[in-house]
Amino acid sequence: MSATLNVARYSALLSGVFYGIYHRRSLQQAHDQEKEHHAIHQREQLIAQAKDAWRHKQEGAKGSDGIITNPEDPRFDLEKLVAKWEKEL
């Protein structure tokens, strides 16, 4: 084999290796940015859910006659709610 062919082979090999390293770094950087964006978005969603839950809890506490209308609340009393509805009619 000629020396020129070996130089061309090893040059192509090293070029491919360095390109692979460069490409991997760029892909990793894009992945890290996407992961950070996803984490921020998830945090914003959790904050919004917490605000909604707090608002719902505050509205339930301000309910008329202290009657809880949320059936998932452990303090919910169906008889009191029906009695309230009967008064309104």
N, C-alpha and C positions, 0 to 999 in steps of 0.2 A: 504494500500500500504506500501511496505517496504521502509525503509530509503535508502537502496542501490539503488532501482529502481528510487527514486526521485533524488538521486545524479547523477545517470547515465543520466537521462532525462535533468536535468539542465546543466550538463557538456556538453552534446551534443548541447543543445540550445546555450549556451555561445560560444562554439567552432564554431558553425555555424555563429553566429553574428560576432565574431572576424574575421573569414575567409571572410565573406561578406565585412567587412570594408577593410580588406587587399586587396581583389580582386578589389573592387571599386577604391581604390587608384591607383593600378597598371594600371587599364584600363584608369583612368583619366589622368595619367601621359603619357601613350602611345598616348592618344587623343591629349593632349596638344603638344606633340612633333610633331605629324602629322600636327596639325594646324599651328605650327610655320614653319615647312618645307614648307607647302603650301603657307604661306604668303611670305616667302623668294623667292620661285619659282615665285609667281605672281609678286613680285617686279622686279625680273630679267627679266621677260617677258615684263613688262611695260618699263623698261629701254631699252631693245632691240628694242621695237617698236618705242620709242622716237628717238633712234639713227638712225633707218631706215628712219623715217620721216624727220629728220634733214638732213641726207645724200641726200635723194630725193629732198629736198628743195634746198640744195646747188647745186646739179647737174642741177636742173631746172634753177637756177640763172646763171649758167655757160654756158647754152645752146647757140648754134651758132646763131648769129644774134639777140639774145635776144628773140627768138620765144619760146613761152611756148607750149610744146607738151602734157601736161597733160590736158585732157578734163574736169577734175573735178576742175581745178584751175579757179577761177573767172576771171582771166585776160586772159584766153585762147581765141585766135582768130583763127577761122577756116580758114578764107580767107588768113591770113598771112602764115599759115601752108601749105595750098594748093599751094600758090605762091612759097614757099620754095621748095616744092617737084617738082614743074614744072621746077624750075631752075636746080635742081639736075639731071633731066632727060635730 
